[in-house]
């Protein structure tokens, strides 16, 4: 049963039974009507923001894996601590200026400052696929270097991501997350969300090897292509494997002749090294000879002793990011894991002078204490919600929602959230509901985990904060989502 059909079924068959019942009774009946929902573990709290009255709650103080509802905590922290106009900068530095002949004797450093959007993504956020040139930002920097009259670099191109501590993966992430776009390494020097797209297309004739192409077109992975072209109408079967820590990748399987092909998103093992490799290539394309290699420079956790030394050198190029608010909007609307992790480290670097998860965690605890959320109500081990070791209570989520609604950042905060039936991860939900645009909420999804928390604006102008955290279901995720969506409709009514 599709999501839309299921939602219509629930709406059509439950409306007579729910009429006249209290909100709590209606929600209980709705959950009981769904086999997948009634066997799951539900956490719910619904609060009228005007009166402060709790309209319904189930297990509000019990712990749940929040999935991407953890991003609510991270983006609220970043918006409050850094402000909507905070920006990042990425620079190209050399130890000395080019000589009269345009030669730089030493290394050239590409210094990351945590900008999440050195990519093809449109800013401000707009619904739809990401298009454009994923190397546009690096091309701009390479062009600035060329405009300085540089014609030769005798040293290396260094990808420097020491602005943040090198802690590429969160506690509790699955090993396969790092190989895809779900959990690529966290780095202060992030290009194209630290992913590349591997396009697999059929060869010219049956028996030929498949055609492989990378976007961005940077020579970084060593691809072992074992995908064969089979007769038209055959089954497409593609497999990818890369050992963690390796740039060697194996692609195997079969692809039919005249097949439309398939795109695979691959996580980049070392983003700073990749960025240096890409910049070296782009400089050479502009006629600048580079004698050295592309190398990476990291700041390891055991090397941290106070604040990093200020970057020194001659600036050859600089790029300033869009305001932070624009990126936080992207983070919540499309549920971008990497950007949430970068936001947490940006707060840590700005507030505690150490771009580490631990520093971000300390700032998070201080922020949540201000919001009236005590440490015993949560356990967050990353900024994105990708970790299955994260735990929060529905009551803690609602406290956060109430705090942000009452804050001076209210308008910007609500603008971060997906809008029902309109954009982000809610664009395909609430089909046929004319009031869907009154729902502003963050989704969350892992295997056997679904979450939806945010606000409902009723027609009478009252705002309701709610959190629904569902764990341990063993049925179709679409069925759980359909029940959640119907609960939102009940709140609105």
C-alpha positions, 0 to 999 in steps of 0.5 A: 500500500503506497503512502498516499493510499494508506493516508487516504485509507486512514483518513477515510476509515477513522474519521467517523470513529474519531469524531467527538473524541478527545485528542488523546482518545483519537490518537490512541484509536489511530495508533491501535488501528495500525498493525505496525503502529500499535506494536511499536514504542511511541513517545508523544508530547503535544503542548499548546504554546499559548496556554502551556497546557499539555494536550496529550502525551505518551511516554514523555520522559522515556528515552528514544533514538531520535534519528535526525530529530537530533538536528533540532538540537544542533541547529538551534545551538548554532543559530543561537550561539553564532547568529544568522549572519555568521559566515565561513571563509576559505583561503589560499595562502603561501609562505611568501608572495610570488616573485617577479616571474610569478614563481612561489618557492614553497607550498601553497595551502588551501585552508578550510574554515568549515564552509559546508557549501563549497559545492553546486548547491543553490543558496538560498535553499530551493526545492529540487535536485542539486545541479551546477558545477560542484567545483565552482568554488574551487575554480573561483579560488584557482582563478584568483590565484592565477589573477595574482600572476602565479605561473609556477609553484615549486612546493606542494598543494596542501589541503589544510583542515586544521581549523577543526580537529580531525575527528572524521566519524561520529561515535555509533556510526555504522561502517557503511555510512562513511562509504556513502553520502550518509556519513562522509568524513567531517572536515573543515575543508569540505568539497561537494559534501565530501562525496563524488558521484560515480556514474555507471553506463552500459558499454557500446556492445554486449560483453564490453566493460561498462563506462564509468565517470566521476563527478567532479571529474577529479582523479582521486579514486583508483577504480577497478571496473568489472561491470559487464554490458549484457543484452538489452532487457537483462537485469541491472545488478551493480555492486560497489566496495571500498575498504575503509581507509583506502582509495581503491574501489571495486565496481562489479556486476552487470548492466543491460545494453541501452540501460539508463545507467545508475549513479552511486554516491561515494564518500571521500575518505580524506576530504582535505587531500581530495580538495588539494588534489582538485585544486592542483588539477584546476591550477594546472588547467589555468597554466600554473605549473605545480612541481609538488604533490597534493597533500593533507594536513590535519589536527589530530585530537591528541595534538590539541593543546589550546587554540590552534596558532593563527594562520600566517602567510600571504593570502592569494585567494579568499571565499566568504560563505553565505550567511549561516542561516542559509546553511541551517535551512539546508541542514534541516530541510533536506536533513543533511548529516554532514552539515549538522556535524559541521555546524556543531564544530563551528560553534565549538571553534567560535565559542571554545576556540577548539573545533572538536566534538567535545568542545561542541558537546560542552557548549551544547550542554550549556545551551540546553541547560539555559533552555531548561533541559537537564543532562539526564534527559538526553544523550547525544553523541553526534550532531546529525542523529546518525548515531544509534547511541543517541537518546532523547525524551519527547519532553526534552524535544518539546522543551527545546521547541518551546524555548526557541519559539519564545526566543528572539530567533523565532522567525529564523528558527521556524524557517529552517524546518520543512513545511508540510506538502511544500519542501524538504523532507515533508514535500511528499507528505500530507497529500490532499491536506489543504492545511499542510503548509501550517505544519513545520516539522523535522523528520527523522529516519533510521531502520526501525526508527521514525520521528517527527517534531515541530509545530502546527499552526492552527487556523485560529492562530494558536501554535502547538509544539509536538514531538513524536518519536517512534522506535522498534516498529517492524512494519512498513515505515510508510505506515508509521509515517501515515499515522504520524501525519494523521496525528498532525491533522488531528492536532490541527483540528 
